[in-house]
Amino acid sequence: MLGTALSGIIILVQVAHASRGDSSNEYTGCYHICHFNNCSSSNDVAVYESSQSLSEKVLQWTCDDECRYNCMWQTTNVFVSRGYEVPQFFGKWPFVRVWGMQEPASVIFSVFNLLAHIIGLRRFRQSVPPFAPLYRLWQVHALICINAWTWSVIFHARDTPWTERMDYFCAFSMVLFSLFGLFVRLSGPRRWRRKEMIGVICGLFFTYHVWYLTRQKFDYGYNMKVNVLVGLLNGFGWISWAVPRVEKRPYARWCIFTVVGALSSMLLELGDFPPVFWAVDAHALWHLATAPLPFIWYKFLENDCLYLAQRGTGYDYKKQI
């Protein structure tokens, strides 16, 4: 979805780095003591694993992770008691763990986005005939979005190097495929050779992007620049396509609403604040704000596909075209 693709830039430009909390003496001292006392022998680890809840086992929390989590809260309490600002740890705010999930609010709101795409795809299939131009293209796009939001749920539930990379790469796949869909729409849905050429170029670029970021230490700066560039091309491209067509094709306004809504939702990230109830921060609210956008976007896709089908068959599908 375009709105998700644009908003996905926020996910992709966030950088995990050393923060005031994890670099403090309180945290480092707590962590080393905890690790030595509880995780330095196989017997210690076995004792910890025997006390784990099922959800913590499923999400693969380790003894070392438990030390990091407990010391995060011990350090936070020290900072707050001294009147200091709430610190971040490894680039993130401290979040209360619920059923083993590290960021419960972001998990729930990511699920909302995931369900929105599943519902949108179902309605799209019900409303658009299979022979309509771009029918398969937007089905593939919906599946890519569903996959990306699935990884968003997993990543916010359990932040590991692997889940972080999958979240980044799958979010970028939404941005890039939406740009591919724009190029296809601009070039004409029936120009197969041009569409295939564009698809090959986008596929090769995505492959290179993943290869470059996995062959060595993750280059967050490069990742940010690429995603901002592709995301801006995507957003302004769709706006440029939709605005001149609104008068004759009123359904194009749904495309505009989606882009504007996505860009507006990004403003939530600019006013970052410590999590309310240690669960809801600006990033979680951004996920909540993007959840309605897929319904608007699929409404646009449905009507655009039906418009193209009507031009090809002359049949009036009685949609908002």
C-alpha positions as CSV (number, residue, x, y, z in Angstrom):
1,M,0.0,0.0,0.0
2,L,1.3,3.5,-0.8
3,G,0.5,5.0,2.6
4,T,2.3,2.1,4.3
5,A,5.2,2.3,1.8
6,L,5.7,6.0,2.5
7,S,5.3,5.6,6.2
8,G,7.6,2.6,6.1
9,I,10.4,5.1,5.7
10,I,10.2,5.8,9.4
11,I,10.9,2.2,10.2
12,L,13.8,2.1,7.8
13,V,15.6,5.2,9.0
14,Q,15.5,4.4,12.7
15,V,19.0,3.6,13.9
16,A,19.9,1.3,16.8
17,H,22.9,2.8,18.5
18,A,24.3,3.3,22.0
19,S,22.1,5.6,24.1
20,R,22.4,7.4,27.4
21,G,20.8,4.5,29.3
22,D,22.9,1.6,28.1
23,S,26.1,3.6,28.2
24,S,25.6,4.8,31.9
25,N,27.6,3.4,34.8
26,E,24.3,2.2,36.4
27,Y,23.4,0.0,33.5
28,T,26.8,-1.4,32.7
29,G,27.5,-2.2,36.4
30,C,24.1,-3.8,36.8
31,Y,24.5,-5.9,33.6
32,H,27.9,-7.3,34.5
33,I,26.9,-8.2,38.0
34,C,23.6,-9.8,36.8
35,H,25.4,-11.8,34.0
36,F,28.1,-13.0,36.4
37,N,25.7,-14.1,39.1
38,N,22.9,-15.6,36.9
39,C,24.3,-16.5,33.4
40,S,27.9,-17.5,33.8
41,S,27.4,-21.2,34.1
42,S,25.2,-23.8,32.4
43,N,23.5,-24.5,35.8
44,D,22.6,-20.9,36.1
45,V,21.2,-20.8,32.6
46,A,19.2,-24.0,33.3
47,V,17.7,-22.5,36.5
48,Y,16.7,-19.4,34.5
49,E,15.1,-21.4,31.7
50,S,13.1,-23.5,34.1
51,S,11.5,-20.4,35.5
52,Q,10.6,-18.9,32.1
53,S,7.0,-18.5,31.0
54,L,5.8,-20.2,27.8
55,S,5.6,-16.9,25.9
56,E,9.2,-16.0,26.9
57,K,10.4,-19.4,25.6
58,V,8.5,-19.0,22.3
59,L,10.0,-15.6,21.8
60,Q,13.5,-17.0,22.7
61,W,14.4,-14.8,25.6
62,T,17.8,-15.8,27.0
63,C,19.4,-15.3,30.4
64,D,21.5,-12.5,29.0
65,D,18.4,-10.8,27.5
66,E,16.8,-11.1,30.9
67,C,19.7,-9.3,32.5
68,R,19.5,-6.5,29.9
69,Y,15.8,-6.1,30.5
70,N,16.0,-6.0,34.3
71,C,19.0,-3.7,34.3
72,M,17.2,-1.4,31.9
73,W,14.4,-0.9,34.4
74,Q,16.8,-0.6,37.3
75,T,18.7,2.1,35.5
76,T,15.4,3.9,34.5
77,N,14.3,4.0,38.1
78,V,17.6,5.5,39.2
79,F,17.4,8.2,36.5
80,V,13.8,9.1,37.3
81,S,14.4,9.1,41.1
82,R,17.2,11.6,40.5
83,G,15.0,13.9,38.4
84,Y,16.7,13.1,35.1
85,E,14.9,12.5,31.8
86,V,13.8,9.0,31.0
87,P,16.8,7.4,29.2
88,Q,16.8,5.4,26.0
89,F,18.6,2.0,25.7
90,F,20.2,1.0,22.4
91,G,18.1,3.6,20.6
92,K,14.8,2.7,22.1
93,W,12.7,3.8,25.1
94,P,12.1,1.4,28.0
95,F,8.9,-0.6,27.4
96,V,7.2,-2.9,29.7
97,R,7.2,-6.5,28.6
98,V,3.8,-8.1,28.1
99,W,3.6,-11.9,27.4
100,G,7.2,-11.7,26.3
101,M,6.6,-8.9,23.8
102,Q,9.0,-6.0,24.0
103,E,6.8,-3.3,22.5
104,P,3.2,-4.5,23.1
105,A,1.4,-1.4,21.7
106,S,3.5,-1.4,18.5
107,V,2.7,-5.1,18.2
108,I,-1.0,-4.5,18.5
109,F,-1.1,-1.6,16.1
110,S,1.0,-3.5,13.6
111,V,-1.6,-6.2,13.8
112,F,-4.2,-3.6,12.9
113,N,-2.3,-2.7,9.8
114,L,-1.8,-6.3,8.9
115,L,-5.6,-7.0,9.3
116,A,-6.4,-3.9,7.2
117,H,-4.4,-5.3,4.3
118,I,-5.9,-8.7,4.6
119,I,-9.4,-7.2,4.6
120,G,-8.5,-4.8,1.8
121,L,-7.2,-7.6,-0.4
122,R,-10.3,-9.7,0.3
123,R,-12.6,-6.8,-0.8
124,F,-10.4,-6.1,-3.8
125,R,-10.8,-9.7,-5.0
126,Q,-14.5,-9.5,-4.5
127,S,-15.0,-6.2,-6.3
128,V,-12.5,-6.5,-9.2
129,P,-12.9,-9.1,-12.0
130,P,-9.7,-11.2,-12.6
131,F,-9.4,-10.0,-16.2
132,A,-9.2,-6.3,-15.1
133,P,-5.8,-4.7,-16.0
134,L,-3.4,-4.6,-13.0
135,Y,-5.5,-7.1,-11.1
136,R,-2.5,-9.4,-10.5
137,L,-0.1,-6.6,-9.9
138,W,-2.1,-5.2,-6.9
139,Q,-2.7,-8.6,-5.5
140,V,1.1,-9.2,-5.4
141,H,1.5,-5.8,-3.8
142,A,-1.1,-6.6,-1.1
143,L,0.8,-9.9,-0.3
144,I,4.0,-7.9,0.0
145,C,2.4,-5.5,2.4
146,I,0.9,-8.4,4.4
147,N,4.4,-10.0,4.6
148,A,6.0,-6.7,5.7
149,W,3.5,-6.0,8.4
150,T,3.8,-9.6,9.6
151,W,7.5,-8.9,10.1
152,S,6.7,-5.7,11.8
153,V,4.7,-7.6,14.4
154,I,7.5,-10.1,14.9
155,F,10.2,-7.4,15.2
156,H,8.3,-5.3,17.7
157,A,7.5,-8.5,19.7
158,R,11.1,-9.5,19.7
159,D,13.9,-7.2,18.6
160,T,16.9,-9.3,17.4
161,P,19.4,-8.6,14.6
162,W,17.6,-11.1,12.4
163,T,14.0,-9.7,13.0
164,E,15.4,-6.1,12.6
165,R,16.9,-6.9,9.2
166,M,13.7,-8.6,8.0
167,D,11.6,-5.7,9.2
168,Y,13.8,-3.2,7.3
169,F,14.0,-5.3,4.1
170,C,10.3,-6.1,4.0
171,A,9.3,-2.5,4.7
172,F,11.6,-1.4,1.8
173,S,9.9,-4.0,-0.4
174,M,6.6,-2.2,0.1
175,V,8.2,1.2,-0.8
176,L,9.9,-0.2,-3.9
177,F,7.0,-2.2,-5.2
178,S,4.6,0.7,-4.8
179,L,7.1,2.7,-7.0
180,F,7.1,-0.1,-9.5
181,G,3.3,0.0,-9.5
182,L,3.5,3.7,-10.2
183,F,5.8,3.2,-13.2
184,V,3.5,0.5,-14.5
185,R,0.5,2.8,-14.2
186,L,2.3,5.7,-15.9
187,S,3.6,3.6,-18.8
188,G,0.3,1.9,-19.4
189,P,-0.9,-1.4,-17.9
190,R,-0.8,-3.3,-21.3
191,R,2.7,-2.5,-22.2
192,W,4.1,-5.8,-21.1
193,R,7.7,-5.4,-22.3
194,R,8.1,-2.1,-20.5
195,K,6.5,-3.5,-17.4
196,E,8.9,-6.5,-17.4
197,M,11.9,-4.2,-17.9
198,I,10.9,-2.0,-15.0
199,G,10.2,-5.1,-12.9
200,V,13.7,-6.5,-13.6
201,I,15.4,-3.2,-12.7
202,C,13.5,-2.9,-9.4
203,G,14.2,-6.6,-8.6
204,L,17.9,-6.2,-9.3
205,F,18.1,-3.0,-7.2
206,F,16.3,-4.7,-4.3
207,T,18.7,-7.6,-4.5
208,Y,21.7,-5.3,-4.5
209,H,20.2,-3.3,-1.6
210,V,19.9,-6.4,0.6
211,W,23.3,-7.8,-0.5
212,Y,25.0,-4.5,0.3
213,L,23.5,-4.3,3.8
214,T,24.2,-7.9,4.7
215,R,27.7,-8.3,3.4
216,Q,29.2,-6.3,6.2
217,K,28.1,-4.1,9.2
218,F,24.7,-2.7,8.5
219,D,25.0,0.7,6.9
220,Y,22.2,2.7,8.5
221,G,23.1,5.9,6.7
222,Y,23.0,4.3,3.3
223,N,19.7,2.6,4.2
224,M,18.2,5.9,5.2
225,K,19.2,7.8,2.1
226,V,17.9,5.0,-0.3
227,N,14.6,4.7,1.5
228,V,14.0,8.5,1.7
229,L,14.8,8.9,-2.0
230,V,12.5,6.0,-3.1
231,G,9.8,7.0,-0.7
232,L,9.7,10.6,-1.9
233,L,9.7,9.6,-5.5
234,N,6.8,7.3,-4.7
235,G,4.7,9.8,-2.9
236,F,5.2,12.8,-5.2
237,G,4.8,10.5,-8.2
238,W,1.4,9.3,-7.2
239,I,0.3,12.8,-6.2
240,S,1.4,14.1,-9.6
241,W,-0.5,11.3,-11.3
242,A,-3.7,11.8,-9.3
243,V,-4.2,15.5,-9.0
244,P,-4.7,16.3,-12.7
245,R,-7.2,13.4,-12.9
246,V,-9.5,14.2,-9.9
247,E,-12.0,16.2,-12.0
248,K,-12.7,13.5,-14.5
249,R,-12.0,10.6,-12.3
250,P,-13.2,11.4,-8.8
251,Y,-11.9,8.2,-7.4
252,A,-8.3,9.6,-7.8
253,R,-9.0,11.6,-4.6
254,W,-8.5,8.4,-2.6
255,C,-5.0,8.2,-3.8
256,I,-4.3,11.8,-2.7
257,F,-5.9,11.2,0.7
258,T,-3.7,8.1,1.2
259,V,-0.5,10.0,0.4
260,V,-1.5,13.0,2.5
261,G,-2.5,10.8,5.4
262,A,0.8,8.9,5.2
263,L,2.9,12.0,5.1
264,S,0.9,13.6,8.0
265,S,1.2,10.5,10.1
266,M,5.0,10.9,9.9
267,L,4.7,14.0,12.0
268,L,4.0,11.8,15.0
269,E,7.7,10.7,14.9
270,L,9.0,14.2,15.1
271,G,7.5,14.7,18.6
272,D,9.0,11.6,20.2
273,F,8.3,11.2,23.9
274,P,8.8,8.6,26.6
275,P,6.1,5.9,26.4
276,V,2.8,6.5,28.2
277,F,2.2,3.6,30.7
278,W,5.6,2.4,29.5
279,A,3.9,1.0,26.4
280,V,2.6,3.7,24.0
281,D,5.1,6.0,22.4
282,A,5.1,8.2,19.2
283,H,6.2,5.2,17.1
284,A,3.3,3.1,18.3
285,L,0.9,6.0,17.6
286,W,2.3,6.2,14.1
287,H,1.4,2.6,13.6
288,L,-2.1,3.3,14.8
289,A,-2.4,6.3,12.5
290,T,-1.5,4.3,9.4
291,A,-3.9,1.5,10.2
292,P,-7.0,3.1,8.4
293,L,-4.9,4.1,5.3
294,P,-5.1,0.6,3.6
295,F,-8.9,0.9,3.3
296,I,-8.6,4.2,1.5
297,W,-5.8,2.9,-0.8
298,Y,-7.6,-0.3,-1.8
299,K,-10.7,1.8,-2.5
300,F,-8.6,3.7,-5.0
301,L,-7.1,0.5,-6.5
302,E,-10.6,-1.1,-6.9
303,N,-12.0,1.9,-8.7
304,D,-8.9,2.4,-10.9
305,C,-8.9,-1.3,-12.0
306,L,-12.6,-1.1,-12.7
307,Y,-12.0,2.1,-14.7
308,L,-9.4,0.4,-16.8
309,A,-11.7,-2.7,-17.2
310,Q,-14.6,-0.4,-18.4
311,R,-12.4,1.2,-21.0
312,G,-11.4,-2.2,-22.3
313,T,-14.9,-3.8,-22.3
314,G,-17.3,-0.8,-22.3
315,Y,-19.2,-2.4,-19.4
316,D,-20.3,-0.1,-16.6
317,Y,-19.3,-1.6,-13.3
318,K,-21.1,1.1,-11.3
319,K,-18.2,2.0,-9.1
320,Q,-17.0,5.5,-8.2
321,I,-15.1,6.1,-11.4
